[in-house]
Amino acid sequence: MGKMMSEFKEFLQEYKVIGLAIAFIMGVAATTLIQALVNYIIMPIITPFIPGGAWQSATFKIGLVVISWGAFLAAVINFIIIALVVFIVAKKFFKEEKVAKR
């Protein structure tokens, strides 16, 4: 049993599983934070400039098929805003020194 525990510990260290788990948890927390920023701060500012208040629930019906294009458009806008926020945050936090050309 002791050998198996030491092999397990070696596995965790070799593949950096603990660091990966921490990064995953931080990623989920950051996603929640950015989602809240988009939903509760950015979208209320943008929504008055988009015509029609119920645009997120807009649908297009073709016979029995209902296409929820408003929900898709909301997801696209949400993705673009999240990607922009992540880009800005990453740019600020991971600012690299520019290497001078010779």
Summary of the structure (lengths in Angstrom):
residues: 102
radius of gyration: 22.3
end to end distance: 58.5
largest distance: 66.6
contacts: 192
relative contact order: 0.08
helix: 73%
strand: 6%
